Amino acid sequence: MQLHLDFPEIPKPHDRLWEHLDEATRRTAIAQLARLIMQAAPVQRETGSKSDD
């Protein structure tokens, strides 16, 4: 459930915007979101040696 706040100065977004996008635009948006998520996720590199700290 998504609640909408009524602010008269802000236009209301279309409820089903995603469905109006063409396939190429959807793929581009998903790829960009994936890049942003990867950048935000912490990177843990394996060093080859494990310590039992």
C-alpha positions in Angstrom: 0.0 0.0 0.0 1.4 3.4 -1.0 0.0 6.6 0.6 0.0 9.8 -1.4 0.3 13.1 0.4 -1.6 15.9 -1.3 0.7 18.8 -1.9 -1.0 21.2 -4.4 2.3 22.6 -5.6 3.7 19.2 -6.5 2.3 17.4 -9.5 1.1 13.8 -8.8 3.1 11.1 -10.4 1.4 8.6 -12.7 0.5 5.5 -10.6 1.8 3.1 -13.2 4.7 4.9 -14.8 6.8 1.8 -15.1 4.2 0.1 -17.4 4.4 3.1 -19.8 8.2 2.8 -20.3 9.5 0.9 -23.4 11.6 -2.2 -22.9 14.9 -0.4 -23.7 14.2 2.3 -21.1 13.3 -0.3 -18.5 16.6 -2.2 -19.1 18.6 1.0 -18.9 16.9 1.9 -15.6 17.5 -1.5 -14.1 21.1 -1.5 -15.2 21.7 1.9 -13.6 20.0 0.8 -10.4 22.2 -2.3 -10.3 25.3 -0.1 -10.7 24.1 2.2 -7.8 23.4 -0.7 -5.6 26.8 -2.2 -6.3 28.5 1.1 -5.5 26.6 1.4 -2.2 27.3 -2.2 -1.1 30.4 -2.7 1.0 33.2 -4.5 -0.9 34.8 -7.4 1.0 37.9 -8.7 -0.8 39.3 -12.1 0.0 43.0 -12.0 0.8 43.5 -15.7 0.5 44.4 -16.2 4.1 41.8 -16.5 6.8 42.2 -15.4 10.4 40.2 -16.7 13.4 40.0 -13.4 15.2 
